[in-house]
Amino acid sequence: MSSNHLHLKLRQTQQLSQNLQYSLRVLQMSGQEIEREVEEWLADNPLLERVATDDAPLEAGRLSAAISQTHRNVGGDDAENSWENIAKEDDLYAYLHAQVCEHPLSDVEAAHVHILIDFLDEHGYLTESVDEIIENTPLEWMLSEEDIEQAIENLQSFDPAGIATANLEQSLLHQLARLPASLERRCAAQIVQSHLSELKQGNKQNATFLAKKLPDYDVETIQAALEMIGELNPYPAYGFATDDPTSYINPEVIVKEGQNGWYVQSNDAMFPRIEINSELTEALNQTEQVDSVWKEKVVEAKQKLDILTLRKSTIMRIAEYVVDRQQDFFDFGEIGLVPMLLKECAQHLDLAESTISRAVNQKYLSCPRGIFPIRYFFSQTAVTGEDDEGISQNVIKAMIVQLIGGEDKNKPYSDNELMKLLQRQGINISRRTVTKYRDLLQIAPASGRKN
């Protein structure tokens, strides 16, 4: 009796896992991807049909904004990430799900790995804690800390190397562990563990610098270790880009100004609207003996409607949170951005952080200032100002652009001078950080800007 009970519980867990996986994949789909998905639903299930609408389309300039024309509306780290994120992230998840059957896992272990895969962020990292994962899974799955820890260990053995690690350091160490043992590999692991943050990108003096800190290795070994690190993948998910990149941006939400500030309006054209065919449903209800296939189609149709409703609701709730927090951006531009984390949004909306990450993937917001990836509005706090409030990295970059734009071209500001000018405005930032942001903005140093 006990054995049968456990068997039935396992089957329920796997089914729940599949439903959640599919719902999350639909959530992260872009507008074009969800449109293709819905077309497959309609072709597969005769109970589903499109809802006839008279929605007015967006003005042509908004609806058909080419990426090359809108790219300059996005700046800084988030600009790079935004365009890298125009990818079929579900390719990575599908790739990982397909590997489950290739590993010697029990049915229960396989189910737990399937669940864990959908908690990975867009970079392939697992940033949520074991407790957070358990908290954001249905109680009936009865997951324990041991279950999740074992699933993490199993998933980290999958390809690509470094998958399901918590951060860059762990990812690099896992990638190094798969390389043949050597003196250079041991040196590289020590550099990653203790000196990664001290390295300067592209600096040929790194090996000489590290030789003083790693007396057990000669300069040649350190240089070879640095080259080994340089060949590693900073993000496990890199390389999983779409073969058919998005050519046009169709925003899911439109931000308009009202009497009480800025507000969000849904671009209904970007959310497929389908319904269950009432005539066919009524005919089935009047049939005494309905074939089991039709019963499955009815259940499936209702599930598809629920998934679409949840997808739209989640995107709109996130957009409303963004606009509520970033009112100053819509008034003043980048200079008005405030630091905003995915984790904060998740806590406010009572959702998992991984859910927020998937929901903002390839979703766009249109406003009078242009079209922006919703992800653009989420950024880490860069520094602390005089009033101890965090300042967004994008704000600092915007101020650097503003200062350089108004400088004397015959005597452009050095990075040290930019640092002092920012400090006068209450932004405590080092010269090295100024240099880093200037490089990210692809702005030449003072010598390269002088007339």
C-alpha positions, 0 to 999 in steps of 0.5 A: 500500500505504501509503495503504491501511494508513493508511485501515485505521488511521483506521477502527480509531481511530474505532471505539475512540473510539466505544467509549470515548466510550460507556463514559464516558457510561455511567460518568457516568450517574445511577442513573435514567439507567443504569436507562433505558439498560439497559431500552433494551439489553434491548429491543434485544438478545434475548440480554440478560436481567435477573438475578433477585435477592433483594436486600433494599432499603434502609430506606425512610428512606434509599432515598426521601430527598427532596432537600429533606430532605437538602439541609442535610447538604451545606454550603459550596462543594461544596453549591452544586456538588453541586446544580448537578451534578444535571444530564444532563452527557451533554447537553453532551457529546452537544451537542459531539459533534454539532457535529463534523460541522458544522465543516470538519475532516478525518476524522482531526481529527474523530476527535481532537476526539471523543476530546478532548470526553470529557476535559472536566470537568463544567464544560466545562474541559479541566484535564488537560495534553496529556501527561496526555491522551496518557498516558490514551489507548490507545497504538494511537491514536498521538496526538502533542502536535501532534494534541492541540493542534490538537484543542484549537484546533478544539474551542475554536471550538465552542459554548458559548464558552469550552469546552475552556479550562483555567480561568475566566480563559481561558474569559472571554477566549475568550468576550470574543474572540467579542464585537464589537471595542470599547474596552469589550471591550479594557478587559474583557480587560485586567481579566480578565488582570490584575485578576480576583482583585481584584474584589469580587462585587457591589461598586459601587466596583470601577470606581473601584478599577480606574480607579487601575490602568487610567489608559487608561480612564475610569470609564464605560468600566471600568463598561461593561467590568465589566458585559460581564464580568458577562454572561459565563458563568463555566462553559462547561457552565452551562445544560445541566441536565436537564429532568427533575430528580432527585426522589429520591436513591438512594445507590450505596454505603452506609457502615457501621461495623465493628470495624476502622473504616468500610467500604463496601457496595454498594447492589446495587439501584442497579447493574442486573444483566443476563446473557446468555440461556444457552438462546439462546446454546446454540441459536446455538452448535449452529447451523451457519450463524449470521446475521451479525446474531446474531454482532453481538448476541453481541459487543454483549451481552458489551460491555454486560456489561463496561461495567456491570462496569467502571462498578460497579467504578470507583464502588466503588473511588472510594467505598473511597478516599473512606471510607479517607481520610475516616474522621474525617468519619464519626466526627466530621462535617464538622469531620473532613474532610481535603482530598482532590483528584480528581487524588490519587484518580486517581493512587492508582487509576491512572485519568484525573482526568476518569474520576474526575470522571465517575464521581462525577457524580450518585452518592451515599453513604449513612451514619449522618450522612445522604446525601451526593454523593460529589463532596462529599468532594472539595475544595480545600485552603483554608489551611495550619495550624500543622503545615503540613497543609492544611485543607479549606474545608468544615472551616473553614465548619463551624467558622464555623457552630459559632462563630456558633452559640455566640456571644452573640446580643446581641454577635455576633462580627464577621468580624474576631473570627471570624478571630482565634478561628480563628487561635487554633485554628491556622487562618491565615485572613484576615478577607476569607476569613471574610467570603467563607465566611460569605456562602457559608453565607448567614449574615448579618453581625454587625449582622444577627445581633444581637438 
